[in-house]
Amino acid sequence: MNPAKENLINQSERIQAISRKLLPICWIVIACIVAGVIIAGIQLSSEDSTRLLFEALIGSMVFSSLYWIVLILLIMRFLKSCDHDGIFSVSSSKSIRWIGWLILIEAIFKLVVHCGAVAYFYAASSPYISTLISSITSSITKIILGVFLLVVARIITVGIDLEKDAELTI
């Protein structure tokens, strides 16, 4: 057998072993996120705060925790596809694409919300406007990450197609 192909098989087996070990950790992280939201909700409800502030904070925490839970579930889907089919497979490519879309959509949503908040604070001449600049920069970075993951998923898909075409030629 070709030494390069043997090395590729050994690396694939290592990736499969690592992905099997990471799956239980993902479930622990999801449980911690859910427990954190529940504990924070209980603490917030016991404090003397206005109802509107309480609902806004709970809504923000639930939205954020749902984003992270879905992201971890998609990562688990990617790890399972790596374990089953290897890293360079159609299912891995689809998982990476879904992760990229999730990050991209969340970043665009937060960018729109933060730009709206900046416009409001600017109109109100509020000193809090400077605190939102880092959030906007973070959203732009996440947009770049989401686009990068979509490009990586496309590269894997094209590579798989090229490999199939190469197998058909003599």
Summary of the structure (lengths in Angstrom):
residues: 170
radius of gyration: 21.6
end to end distance: 18.9
largest distance: 75.6
contacts: 454
relative contact order: 0.09
helix: 91%
strand: 0%
